[in-house]
Amino acid sequence: MILRQILRLSAHFRSSASVHLRRNIGLSAIVFNKTKELDPIQKLFLDKIREYNTKSKQAGGPVDAGPDFQKDMNESLARLQRAYGEGDLTKFPEFKFE
């Protein structure tokens, strides 16, 4: 009876240990992959995203948006304010649950 319980516990230990090891191996593969040089296409994609991010921060909004974009955005905001009432439509609404 004691032998049966020991075997049962060892089976549980082996299964939990294997799951734990598989997770760690999976995470370490991701970490090691980040340290290697990226695929040229991935690197180009990440460079463009970073470049857009810096331009967006400098411009304070959309990048390379001309006066037509601003005019369309103002017209859309005016139309939405007429349809849904007053308020700042550029901010997410605040909900209060009592």
Rosetta blueprint (number, residue, H / E / L):
1 M L
2 I H
3 L H
4 R H
5 Q H
6 I H
7 L H
8 R H
9 L H
10 S H
11 A H
12 H H
13 F H
14 R H
15 S H
16 S H
17 A H
18 S H
19 V H
20 H H
21 L H
22 R H
23 R H
24 N H
25 I H
26 G H
27 L H
28 S H
29 A H
30 I H
31 V H
32 F H
33 N H
34 K H
35 T H
36 K L
37 E L
38 L L
39 D L
40 P H
41 I H
42 Q H
43 K H
44 L H
45 F H
46 L H
47 D H
48 K H
49 I H
50 R H
51 E H
52 Y H
53 N H
54 T H
55 K H
56 S H
57 K H
58 Q H
59 A H
60 G L
61 G L
62 P L
63 V L
64 D L
65 A L
66 G L
67 P H
68 D H
69 F H
70 Q H
71 K H
72 D H
73 M H
74 N H
75 E H
76 S H
77 L H
78 A H
79 R H
80 L H
81 Q H
82 R H
83 A H
84 Y H
85 G L
86 E L
87 G L
88 D L
89 L L
90 T L
91 K L
92 F L
93 P L
94 E L
95 F L
96 K L
97 F L
98 E L
